[in-house]
Amino acid sequence: MIQIQDKYLDIPLIQGGMGVGVSLSSLAGHVAKCGGMGVISAAHPGYQFEGFRKNPIATNCEAIKYHIKKAKEIADGHGLIGVNIMVAGQGYEEMVKASIEGGCDAIISGAGLPLDLPRIAKGKTLLAPIVSSGKAARLIAKVWDKRYQYTPDFVVVEGSEAGGHLGFKKEDLLAGTCQKLADILADVKKELQPFQEKFQKTIPVFVAGGIDSGKKIAEFMKLGASGVQIATPFIATYECDAATEFKDMVINAKAEDIEIVKSPTGFPGRAIVNEFVKKTRERGNIHMQNCLHCMIPCTPEDTPYCISEALIQSVKGNVNNGLVFVGTQAAKITGMKHVDELIKEYMEEMEENQ
């Protein structure tokens, strides 16, 4: 049993948010049903809804509420349901409010520093930043304390082996010189200690990035982590919300197929090198047909490609005309499993190695 303020998890596992549309109510609900925290991605959860192209922010807010309700129905009173919201996305405040209105148990926020999250959501749900350094954890905790007299309810520490957008310099990712996850964990715990003492509360820390076994979960918990966040292995589950073609591309990926790619967000990302990625490298910028005004740093005139469109195409199954984000461990995935089967394997191996 893992306590996060006034809420509890039966198992020390958060399923990482994956957008667009990879982790919606089916995946999140089934993870929560097993006693973990299922996480819905707020990156265009309404891509299949009517009105999405005309008014994406409002449609996505409705979709968030719909998927929280559906996930909770699947979970049937077990586990927790969180929403992952990117700081770099347009409509951030609206999506935070929609998540709270929908009854989420937690908001996890990264792709930037969620410095103003407590202004919108303090006391309404659990709040957690995603950080990739002790420095980032300290800055967020200091700002939250000074501005809002609040401190994170839990923290997700994301290492360099994660999929999707990464909080590391591209040069370090390519050279393999990023700080090790175990060392970042130690730094973050050290930086959070004064805030735990000041606010008289424990701040659980969950580690993410490259964790694909119960043995690794046990190792990080011995180092002081409260649990782990795992994303990529959940793609290859029957309950994952992505199309079969998307899952197959992940299952068939080899280590040499997974590389650091450029993203319009300004953050480096890790993805499978498919026909789409090759095209972005060979042809330069790919003209945008229909801007969804989704990312704050993006300008249609000079963006390398529309990341929303690339992710929407891939999750719908058009994988060679879209982007497939994965972590380094995708190459080890060999076939499909059910969510409960995968979690059972992790928990049994974790217990064997405690």
C-alpha positions in Angstrom: 0.0 0.0 0.0 1.5 3.4 -1.1 0.1 6.5 0.5 0.0 9.7 -1.4 -1.4 12.3 1.0 -5.0 11.3 1.6 -5.1 8.7 -1.2 -3.8 5.2 -1.6 -2.4 2.9 -4.3 -2.4 -0.9 -3.8 0.7 -1.2 -5.9 3.7 1.1 -6.4 3.0 1.8 -10.0 1.8 4.8 -12.1 1.1 4.2 -15.8 2.7 7.0 -17.7 0.6 9.3 -19.8 1.0 8.8 -23.5 -0.5 11.1 -26.2 -2.0 11.5 -28.6 -4.7 9.0 -27.6 -2.4 6.1 -26.5 -3.5 6.3 -22.9 -7.1 7.1 -22.5 -9.9 5.5 -20.5 -9.4 1.9 -21.4 -5.7 1.7 -20.5 -6.0 4.0 -17.5 -9.1 2.3 -16.2 -7.6 -1.2 -16.4 -4.3 -0.1 -14.7 -6.4 1.5 -11.9 -8.5 -1.7 -11.6 -5.2 -3.5 -10.7 -4.6 -1.0 -7.9 -2.2 1.3 -9.7 -2.6 4.9 -11.0 -3.9 4.9 -14.5 -3.1 8.1 -16.4 -5.1 9.7 -19.2 -3.1 11.9 -21.5 -4.5 15.4 -22.0 -2.8 15.7 -25.4 -5.8 15.8 -27.8 -7.9 13.2 -26.0 -10.8 14.5 -28.1 -9.2 13.7 -31.5 -12.1 11.3 -32.3 -14.8 13.7 -31.1 -17.1 15.7 -33.3 -16.0 19.4 -33.4 -12.4 18.6 -32.6 -11.0 20.4 -35.7 -13.1 23.5 -35.2 -12.6 23.9 -31.5 -9.9 21.6 -30.2 -9.4 23.0 -26.7 -13.1 22.9 -25.7 -13.5 19.4 -27.3 -10.4 18.1 -25.5 -11.8 19.4 -22.2 -15.0 17.5 -22.8 -13.0 14.5 -23.8 -11.0 14.6 -20.6 -14.1 14.6 -18.5 -15.6 11.7 -20.6 -12.5 9.6 -20.2 -12.1 10.2 -16.5 -15.7 9.0 -16.0 -15.2 6.0 -18.2 -11.9 5.1 -16.6 -13.4 5.2 -13.1 -16.2 2.9 -14.3 -13.7 0.4 -15.5 -11.6 0.7 -12.3 -14.7 0.0 -10.3 -13.5 1.7 -7.1 -9.9 0.5 -7.3 -6.7 2.5 -7.8 -6.5 6.1 -8.8 -7.0 8.0 -12.1 -4.6 10.8 -13.0 -4.4 13.2 -16.0 -1.0 14.1 -17.6 -1.1 17.7 -18.9 1.8 19.3 -20.8 2.9 22.8 -19.6 3.9 23.6 -23.2 0.4 22.9 -24.5 -2.2 25.6 -25.4 -5.3 25.6 -23.1 -3.3 24.4 -20.1 -5.5 26.1 -17.5 -8.7 25.0 -19.2 -7.5 21.3 -19.2 -6.5 21.5 -15.5 -9.9 22.8 -14.6 -11.6 20.2 -16.8 -9.6 17.4 -15.1 -10.7 18.6 -11.7 -14.4 19.0 -12.8 -14.1 15.4 -14.1 -13.1 14.1 -10.7 -9.5 13.1 -11.4 -7.4 11.9 -8.4 -4.2 13.6 -9.6 -2.7 15.9 -12.2 0.8 15.1 -13.4 2.5 17.9 -15.3 5.7 18.1 -17.4 7.1 19.3 -20.8 8.0 22.5 -19.0 7.9 23.7 -15.4 4.3 23.7 -13.9 5.1 26.8 -11.8 1.5 28.1 -11.6 -0.3 24.7 -11.3 -1.3 25.3 -7.6 -3.0 28.6 -8.5 -5.6 26.7 -10.5 -5.7 23.4 -8.6 -4.4 23.7 -5.0 -6.4 21.6 -2.6 -8.6 20.2 -5.4 -6.6 17.1 -6.4 -3.1 15.7 -6.0 -0.5 17.7 -7.8 2.8 16.3 -9.2 5.4 17.9 -11.4 7.6 15.8 -13.7 11.3 16.7 -13.3 14.6 15.4 -14.7 16.9 17.0 -12.2 17.2 18.0 -8.5 17.5 21.6 -9.7 14.1 21.5 -11.4 12.5 19.9 -8.3 14.0 22.7 -6.1 12.9 25.5 -8.3 9.3 24.2 -8.5 9.1 23.5 -4.8 10.5 27.0 -4.0 8.1 28.8 -6.4 5.0 26.8 -5.1 6.0 27.6 -1.5 6.6 31.3 -2.1 3.6 32.0 -4.3 1.0 29.5 -3.1 2.2 28.2 0.3 2.0 24.7 -1.2 4.4 21.8 -2.0 4.1 18.9 -4.5 1.9 16.0 -3.3 4.2 13.6 -5.2 6.9 14.0 -7.8 7.7 12.0 -10.9 11.5 11.8 -11.8 11.9 11.1 -15.4 15.3 9.7 -16.6 16.9 9.8 -20.0 15.7 6.4 -21.2 12.0 7.5 -21.3 10.0 7.9 -24.5 8.4 11.0 -25.9 9.6 14.5 -24.9 12.7 14.5 -22.7 14.0 17.1 -20.2 17.7 16.6 -21.3 19.9 18.3 -23.8 20.0 16.5 -27.2 23.9 16.5 -27.1 23.8 14.6 -23.7 21.2 12.1 -25.0 23.2 11.3 -28.1 26.5 11.1 -26.2 25.1 9.0 -23.3 26.2 11.6 -20.8 22.9 12.3 -19.1 22.8 12.0 -15.3 21.8 8.5 -14.2 18.3 8.0 -12.9 19.5 6.7 -9.5 21.5 9.9 -9.0 18.7 12.2 -10.1 16.4 10.3 -7.6 19.0 11.0 -4.8 19.2 14.7 -5.8 15.5 15.2 -5.9 14.9 13.5 -2.6 17.6 15.7 -1.0 16.0 18.9 -2.5 12.5 18.0 -1.3 13.6 17.2 2.3 13.4 20.9 3.5 9.9 21.2 2.0 8.7 17.9 3.6 9.9 19.3 7.0 8.3 22.7 6.5 4.9 21.4 5.3 5.0 18.4 7.6 4.2 16.0 4.8 5.8 13.1 3.0 6.4 13.8 -0.7 6.5 10.4 -2.5 8.9 10.2 -5.4 8.2 7.9 -8.4 11.0 7.2 -11.0 10.4 6.8 -14.7 12.4 6.0 -17.9 13.6 2.6 -18.9 11.8 0.6 -16.2 10.5 -2.7 -17.6 10.9 -5.3 -14.9 9.9 -6.0 -11.3 13.7 -6.3 -10.5 14.2 -2.7 -11.5 11.2 -1.6 -9.5 12.7 -3.3 -6.4 16.1 -1.8 -7.0 14.7 1.8 -7.2 12.5 1.3 -4.1 15.6 0.2 -2.2 17.2 3.5 -3.3 14.3 5.4 -1.7 11.7 5.7 -4.5 8.1 5.2 -3.4 7.3 3.5 -6.7 7.7 3.8 -10.5 6.0 5.2 -13.5 6.0 2.9 -16.6 4.6 3.8 -20.0 6.0 2.1 -23.1 5.4 -1.6 -22.0 1.7 -0.7 -21.6 1.5 0.1 -25.4 1.7 -3.7 -26.1 -1.5 -4.5 -24.1 -4.9 -5.4 -25.4 -6.4 -2.6 -23.3 -4.2 0.2 -24.7 -6.3 2.8 -26.6 -4.0 2.9 -29.7 -4.7 1.1 -33.0 -3.3 -2.4 -33.5 -0.9 -1.1 -36.2 0.6 1.3 -33.6 1.1 -1.6 -31.1 2.6 -3.8 -33.8 5.2 -1.2 -34.7 6.3 -1.0 -31.1 6.4 -4.8 -30.8 8.5 -5.1 -34.0 10.9 -2.3 -33.1 14.6 -3.2 -32.7 17.1 -1.2 -30.6 18.6 0.3 -33.8 15.1 1.6 -34.9 14.8 3.9 -31.8 16.5 7.3 -31.9 16.3 10.8 -30.7 14.2 12.9 -33.0 13.4 16.6 -33.4 10.1 17.9 -32.2 8.3 21.3 -32.8 8.0 21.6 -29.0 11.7 22.4 -28.7 12.3 19.4 -26.6 14.2 16.4 -28.0 12.1 13.2 -28.2 12.7 9.5 -28.5 10.7 7.7 -31.2 10.8 4.9 -33.7 12.6 5.8 -37.0 9.8 5.1 -39.5 9.0 6.5 -42.9 7.7 9.7 -41.4 10.8 10.4 -39.3 13.0 9.7 -42.4 10.9 12.2 -44.4 11.4 14.9 -41.8 15.1 14.4 -42.0 15.3 14.2 -45.8 12.8 16.9 -46.9 13.1 19.4 -44.0 9.9 21.1 -42.9 6.6 19.4 -43.8 3.9 21.9 -44.7 1.0 22.0 -42.2 -2.5 21.7 -43.6 -4.6 22.5 -40.6 -3.1 24.1 -37.5 -4.7 23.0 -34.2 -2.9 25.8 -32.2 -1.7 23.1 -29.8 1.8 24.0 -28.7 2.9 27.4 -27.2 6.4 27.4 -28.8 5.1 26.3 -32.2 4.6 28.7 -35.2 3.1 27.1 -38.3 5.4 29.0 -40.7 8.7 27.5 -39.5 7.7 24.4 -37.6 9.4 21.2 -38.9 6.1 19.4 -38.9 2.7 19.4 -37.1 3.3 17.2 -34.1 -0.4 16.8 -33.3 -1.2 15.6 -36.8 1.8 13.2 -36.7 0.7 11.7 -33.4 -3.0 11.5 -34.4 -2.1 9.7 -37.7 0.0 7.1 -35.9 -2.4 6.3 -33.0 -5.2 5.8 -35.6 -3.0 3.2 -37.3 -1.4 5.2 -40.1 2.0 4.6 -38.6 4.2 5.4 -41.5 2.7 8.8 -41.8 3.0 9.6 -38.1 5.2 9.7 -35.1 5.5 6.7 -32.7 7.1 7.8 -29.4 8.7 5.0 -27.3 11.2 4.5 -24.5 14.5 2.7 -24.9 13.0 -0.6 -23.6 10.6 -0.9 -26.5 13.1 -3.2 -28.3 12.6 -5.8 -25.5 8.8 -6.0 -26.1 8.0 -9.2 -28.0 4.2 -9.6 -27.9 0.8 -8.5 -26.6 -0.3 -9.0 -23.0 -3.3 -8.0 -20.9 -2.7 -5.2 -18.4 -3.4 -7.4 -15.4 -1.0 -10.0 -16.7 1.8 -7.5 -17.2 1.3 -5.9 -13.8 1.2 -9.3 -12.1 4.6 -10.2 -13.7 6.1 -6.9 -12.4 4.7 -7.3 -8.9 5.8 -10.9 -8.5 9.3 -10.2 -9.7 9.5 -7.1 -7.5 8.5 -9.2 -4.4 11.2 -11.8 -5.3 13.8 -9.1 -5.4 12.9 -7.1 -2.3 
